[in-house]
């Protein structure tokens, strides 16, 4: 069942079967967009003083990382810690190109 197979991911690359809680913080201006165009069907959002807090339960894959990076400085990964480190490393590699 294709719908079931892909329902726990953003995109199509299945790197594992482990569903993880991903926590993000979006700037107020970008949060309005993410609130109306959810990242995933599991998205739960809450407005805070510092922006829109978003939690999604997905399998971590390359498309998730690409989606996070596509928001640039309008998003901060809060958890899990290894994803914070992976995004930080990717941003560092990108920065070294310029």
C-alpha positions as CSV (number, residue, x, y, z in Angstrom):
1,X,0.0,0.0,0.0
2,X,1.8,3.1,-1.3
3,X,-0.2,5.5,0.8
4,X,0.7,3.6,4.0
5,X,4.4,3.2,3.0
6,X,4.9,6.9,2.4
7,X,2.6,8.3,5.2
8,X,5.4,8.6,7.8
9,X,7.8,10.6,5.6
10,X,8.3,13.8,3.8
11,X,9.2,12.7,0.3
12,X,10.0,9.2,-0.8
13,X,13.4,8.2,0.5
14,X,13.1,5.7,3.3
15,X,16.3,5.6,5.3
16,X,14.9,3.8,8.3
17,X,11.6,2.7,9.8
18,X,12.0,4.8,13.0
19,X,9.4,7.6,13.4
20,X,10.9,10.5,15.3
21,X,9.5,13.6,17.0
22,X,11.0,16.6,15.1
23,X,10.6,20.0,16.8
24,X,11.1,23.2,14.8
25,X,10.7,26.9,15.5
26,X,9.6,29.2,12.7
27,X,9.9,32.9,12.5
28,X,6.6,34.8,12.9
29,X,6.4,35.7,9.3
30,X,7.2,32.2,8.0
31,X,5.1,30.6,10.7
32,X,2.0,32.0,9.1
33,X,2.8,30.2,5.9
34,X,3.7,26.9,7.7
35,X,0.4,27.1,9.6
36,X,-1.6,27.2,6.4
37,X,0.6,24.8,4.5
38,X,1.6,22.1,7.0
39,X,4.9,20.2,6.5
40,X,3.2,16.9,7.3
41,X,-0.2,15.5,8.3
42,X,1.1,14.9,11.9
43,X,1.9,18.6,12.3
44,X,1.0,20.2,15.6
45,X,1.6,23.9,16.0
46,X,1.6,26.4,18.8
47,X,2.3,30.1,18.6
48,X,4.9,31.4,21.1
49,X,6.5,34.8,21.7
50,X,9.4,33.8,19.5
51,X,7.5,32.3,16.6
52,X,5.6,29.2,15.6
53,X,6.6,26.0,17.4
54,X,5.9,23.0,15.2
55,X,6.2,19.3,16.0
56,X,6.0,16.6,13.4
57,X,6.3,12.8,13.7
58,X,8.2,11.5,10.7
59,X,11.0,9.2,9.5
60,X,14.1,11.3,9.1
61,X,15.3,11.3,5.5
62,X,17.1,13.5,3.0
63,X,13.8,15.2,1.9
64,X,13.1,16.3,5.5
65,X,16.6,17.9,5.7
66,X,16.1,19.6,2.3
67,X,12.7,20.9,3.4
68,X,14.1,22.3,6.7
69,X,17.0,24.0,4.8
70,X,14.6,25.5,2.2
71,X,13.3,27.8,5.0
72,X,16.7,29.3,5.5
73,X,17.0,31.6,8.5
74,X,13.3,31.4,9.2
75,X,13.5,28.0,10.9
76,X,15.5,26.6,13.8
77,X,15.6,22.9,14.6
78,X,15.0,22.3,18.3
79,X,15.2,18.6,18.4
80,X,16.4,15.9,18.1
81,X,20.0,16.9,18.9
82,X,21.5,14.8,16.1
83,X,19.3,16.7,13.5
84,X,20.4,20.0,15.0
85,X,24.0,18.9,14.4
86,X,23.3,17.6,10.9
87,X,21.7,20.9,9.8
88,X,24.5,22.9,11.4
89,X,27.1,20.9,9.5
90,X,25.2,21.3,6.2
91,X,24.9,25.0,6.7
92,X,28.6,25.2,7.4
93,X,29.4,23.3,4.2
94,X,27.0,25.6,2.3
95,X,28.6,28.7,3.7
96,X,32.1,27.5,2.7
97,X,31.1,27.5,-0.9
98,X,30.6,31.3,-0.9
